[in-house]
Amino acid sequence: MRAILALDQGTTSSRAILFDERGAVLALAQRELQQFYPQQGWVEHDAEEIWSTQIGVAAECIAKVPGVELAAVGITNQRETTVVWDRATGKPVANAIVWQDRRTAADCEELRASGYEALFRQRTGLLLDPYFSGTKLRWLLRETKASGDLAFGTIDTWLLWKLSGGRAHVTDATNASRTLLFDIHRRQWDHEILDLLELDPSLLPEVRGSSEAVARTAEGLPIPAGIPIAGVAGDQQAALFGQRCTRAGMAKNTYGTGSFVVLHTGEQAVASSHGLLTTIACSLPGEPPQYALEGSIFVTGAAVQWLRDRLGIIETAAGIEPLAASVPDTNGVVFVPAFTGLGTPHWDPHARGTITGLTLGATAAHLARATLESIALQTVDVLDAMRDDSGIPLTELRVDGGASTNDLLMQIQADLAGIPVIRTRTSETTALGAAYLAGLAVGFWSESDLDTQWQAGRVFEPRISADERGAKVGLWRTVVEGARTRS
């Protein structure tokens, strides 16, 4: 049996999944990843642990399907997380700095104060924020005082280096577009930005396509040697591709601890005036690059965890659905879960969580329902910003991630967004996207095969009137402004 092996390296775990020719899951293996918090606002991973867990689950996954023949390997990864290693020894110079890490906030503020915000925004499509890799890389080099023949990479590049036995120092365009160092229009590293950050271009990987055989697995690994590594994409772009959002106007939302909404904008790199990020959606051989707008929502599933772990009003995350469904509405309660500030479209780190509309009649069920509405309403804010920036009418929203299994939340999302919400049959859209990219590169699938394989699991149609929707969104935005101005 032939299959594609997808490596899904995330923030909290490393996973490996085997997909057959129908796009069905043959086997899955997963191991958790340790998080390090050396100071407030700092988040690190051990890059060697990332590698050991990832190659470990790959071998474990393959062993579950005796006789399986691997056609290719695809990689999808937590984006922006930054690794620097010595090319001679293959050893990292320090722990990886994770995308969530805020230690370079002062560096970003200094660059902003010096008037460089517009340069970064125009060239890279990104904001000057410690979220991205560029200032993380400068910090690592400055603080570790590392010397020698060094290499930089995001997690895809680190895994490719290890899988290839140190032969391939490459990344793909989707990951490069999240570094703050890549000109997304000319599709090359930006030397003016590199000079500004005092970074040597020799540190950087070669940028290749998202669906292209860039290396082969080396001898001596616990997986077969000589297998093409042929698909690479950052996690949100991989999910977009796995959801088959491959044309302008198609959008997906992944509901996790936070949520990431991505709108495909075709061959046009749309500049945002509403706090969205302009990013590369995919780079296929022989085709023009495809672009997207992305909105980052910091707290969605984490708000449900807060109800469970801090308030104790639900025993499990799944328990929020029946509790919220026990009341017909929120009874006027509005909850803005700005525990770590607000992301798109506000980018306000000083905003704080707010609950309004409390009366003696308010219950835990009303707060639970308000929490689900907050997840949907934050998504509406991003979707509206996408419409305004792109001028593209959205006709549907494809969804994945843990909270997408909550039927009540999906119905609320359809009601408040005013468009159908489509839940795919498979929950593994991110890994599937990486597998699809790898499979295309080696002829395992064609584009038409992939479009045929995608199937809707359930469609949630809007049920409320435009007036009711407008009233709910209007009240929400008033409360959000209060959460911002009270800080």
Secondary structure by P-SEA (a helix, b strand, c coil): cbbbbbbbbcccbbbbbbbcccccccbbbbbbbbbbbccccbbbbcaaaaaaaaaaaaaaaaaacccccccbbbbbccccbbbbbbcccccccccccccccccaaaaaaaaaaacaaaaaaaaccccccccccaaaaaaaaaaaccccccccccaaaaaaaaaaccccccccaaaaaaccccccccccccaaaaaaacccccccccccccccccccccccccccccccccbbbcaaaaaaaaacccccccbbbbbccbbbbbbbbcccccccccbbbbbbccccccccbbbbbbbbbccaaaaaaaacccccccccccaaaaaaaccccccccccccccccccccccccccccccccccccccaaaaaaaaaaaaaaaaaaaaaaaaaacccccccccccccccccaaaaaaaaaaacbbbbbccccaaaaaaaaaaaaaaaccccaaaaaaaccccccccccccaaaaaaaaaaaaaaaaaaaaac
